[in-house]
Amino acid sequence: MKDMGETSYVIWKEIFQNRSQGLLGLSQKAYINKVLKRFKMEKCSASPVLIQKGNKFSLAQCPKNDLERKQVEAISYAFVIGSIIYAQICTRLDISFADGMLGRYQSNPGMEH
C-alpha cells in the first residue's frame, strides 16, 4: 500500500473535506453531468422537487400505438432508471421516491414517464 495523499475522486464521486471545520462530503456532480450529456439533457433545468404534489403516473400514459412506442424506444428508459438508481444508492437518497415511481414503468414507458 502506498500513501498518495488526500483523495479527491473515487468511482465518479468527488470527495471534499475541510479539516478545520470538520467537514467531509461526497458529490456526484461529475457523474450526473455525464449521464445528462449521454441522454442529451445537459441543458435541462434543475428542480428542487423531482415529483410534485399532483403529478400522476399511470398505465394510461404508456404507448398505445407503434408510433408512440418508436418515440420512446429512442430513449433507453431502463438505462436512465439504472443510472438514477446508482446515484440514489451512493449519495442521493432524496430521489428514491421518484426513482421508485418511474421504475414501475420500465416494461412499457411513455413520454410522460
C-alpha positions in Angstrom: 0.0 0.0 0.0 1.2 3.5 -0.8 0.1 6.8 0.6 -0.6 9.1 -2.3 -2.0 12.0 -0.3 -5.6 13.1 0.0 -8.1 11.6 -2.4 -10.3 13.8 -4.4 -12.2 11.4 -6.7 -13.3 7.7 -6.3 -15.5 6.0 -8.9 -17.4 9.1 -10.1 -17.7 10.5 -6.6 -15.9 13.7 -5.6 -14.7 13.7 -2.1 -14.4 17.1 -0.4 -13.1 17.9 3.0 -12.4 20.8 5.2 -10.4 19.6 8.2 -10.6 23.0 10.0 -14.4 22.8 10.0 -14.5 19.0 10.4 -16.4 18.6 7.1 -16.3 15.5 4.9 -18.7 15.1 1.9 -19.4 13.3 -1.3 -20.6 14.8 -4.6 -21.7 13.0 -7.8 -21.9 16.2 -9.9 -19.4 14.8 -12.5 -21.4 11.5 -12.7 -24.8 13.3 -13.0 -23.3 15.6 -15.7 -22.0 12.6 -17.6 -25.5 10.9 -17.5 -27.2 14.1 -18.6 -24.8 14.5 -21.5 -25.2 10.8 -22.5 -29.0 11.4 -22.8 -28.7 14.8 -24.4 -30.2 16.6 -21.4 -27.3 18.8 -20.4 -29.4 21.9 -20.9 -32.3 20.7 -18.8 -33.3 22.9 -15.9 -32.8 21.8 -12.3 -35.8 21.5 -10.0 -35.7 21.3 -6.2 -38.5 18.8 -6.3 -38.5 15.9 -8.8 -42.1 14.9 -8.4 -44.5 17.5 -7.1 -47.9 17.0 -5.4 -50.5 16.4 -8.0 -48.1 14.6 -10.5 -49.8 11.4 -11.6 -48.2 8.4 -13.3 -50.3 5.6 -14.6 -50.6 2.9 -17.2 -52.8 5.2 -19.3 -49.6 7.2 -20.1 -48.0 4.1 -21.7 -47.7 4.0 -25.5 -50.9 2.9 -27.3 -49.6 2.5 -30.8 -46.4 1.8 -32.8 -45.6 5.5 -33.4 -45.6 6.2 -29.7 -43.5 3.1 -29.0 -40.9 4.2 -31.5 -40.6 7.6 -29.9 -39.9 6.0 -26.5 -37.5 3.4 -28.0 -35.1 6.2 -28.8 -34.7 6.7 -25.0 -33.0 3.9 -23.1 -35.5 4.2 -20.3 -34.2 1.2 -18.3 -30.6 2.6 -18.6 -31.8 6.0 -17.4 -33.5 4.5 -14.4 -30.4 2.4 -13.7 -28.2 5.5 -13.8 -30.5 7.2 -11.4 -30.5 4.2 -9.1 -26.7 4.3 -9.0 -26.7 8.0 -7.9 -29.5 7.3 -5.4 -27.7 4.4 -3.7 -24.4 6.3 -3.3 -25.3 9.8 -2.4 -28.8 10.9 -3.4 -31.3 9.2 -1.1 -33.7 12.1 -1.7 -34.5 10.8 -5.2 -35.6 7.3 -4.0 -39.3 8.1 -4.3 -39.1 9.5 -7.8 -36.9 6.6 -9.0 -39.3 4.1 -7.5 -42.3 5.7 -9.1 -40.8 5.9 -12.6 -39.1 2.5 -12.3 -42.6 0.9 -12.3 -43.0 1.6 -16.0 -39.7 0.1 -17.3 -41.5 -2.5 -19.3 -43.7 0.0 -21.2 -42.7 3.6 -20.5 -44.5 6.6 -22.1 -43.1 10.0 -22.9 -44.7 11.5 -19.7 -42.7 8.9 -17.6 
